[in-house]
Amino acid sequence: MTWLTWKQAVSFLRGDATLVAGSRLRFPRAYKLLWRFLTDAAQAMEEAAYADLRRLDVRLLGNQLDRGEHFVVWQHRGKIRILRVRKEQLRANVQRKLAELMAGSPSR
């Protein structure tokens, strides 16, 4: 779940960065640098979460958004499992993780 949350956070931040870059802001360079920092930090957290999964011998086989739910198919010890998360729940988790990141104490 943590990996999926950080993966979504990165995609949301990248989308927001394009909006910030195209808008008329008072201090565009400051916002651009802030978004770059947040995106890089979220990307590092996603990679760390993925490394933790690999360390536990969890293989991610795929993920997909369908009808407002995210499905992640993964394999552990020969058994294939599916994680199903509603879009709203995932967005709330992303907001929580980004708030932790902004506070300076992100958790994996």
N, C-alpha and C positions, 0 to 999 in steps of 0.2 A: 504494500500500500504506500509506503514511504517513497519508493522509487517512482511510482505512478504520480504521486502528488508533486514531487519535484520536477518530473518530466512535464506535467501540465503547467507548473509555475514558469518554467523556462519558455514554453510556447506562448503563454499569456504575456510575459515580459517582452518577448521579441515583438509581439503584435503591438503592444503599447509603445515600444520604442519607435516603431514606424509612425505611429500617430503623433508622438512627441516631436519627431524630426520634421514632420510636415506641418506642424501647427505654428502659429505666431505666438511665441512666448517672450517674456521680458528677458530671461536669462537662458537662452536655448542651449548654450554650451554646458552650463551647470546641470541642467536636466538630462542632457545626453550622457554626461559622465556618470550621473547617478544611475541612470538606467543601465549603462554598460557595467557598472559595478554590481548592481543587483542581478543582472543576467549572468555575469561571470560567477558570482557566488552561488546562485541557484544551479548553474551548470555543474559546478564543483560538487555540490551536495547531491545532485542526481548521479554523478559518476561514483561518488563514495557509496551511495545506496546500492548502486549496481554492483560495485566491487564486494559489498557485504553479501549480496545475494549469491554471487559467484563463489565466495568463500564458503558459503553454506551449501554449495552444490545445487543451487536453484538455477534452472535455465529458463529464460523467458522465451516463449515460443511465438508470442504475438499479442498485440492489443488492438482493439477497435472500438470506435464509438458507434452505437446503434440505438436509435430511438431513445435518446436521453440517458443511456447507460454505457459505461465503459466496461469492456470485457478484457481481462488479461488472462492469457493462457500460459501456464507455467508448469514445469516438470521438476519434481524432487524425488530422488530415490526411486526412479522408474515409474512413478505415478504422475499422471497428468491431471492438473486441477485448473479450475477456472475461478477467477476473482471477478465479482460483479459489483460495480459501484455506481450509484446514481450520480448524475452530473452535478446536482446541487450539493450533494455530500462532498464530492471531490473539490468543488469550488470553495466550499467552507474550509476544507483541509488546506487548500492552497493559500487562502487568506490567513489562516492560522500560522502556517509555515513562514509566509512572508513577513508577518508581524514579528515572529521570533527572529527572523533574519535582520529586520530593521532594529530590533531591540539589542542585537548583538549576541544572542545565544541560540543559534539554530540547532535543532536536534535532528538526528538522522532518523 
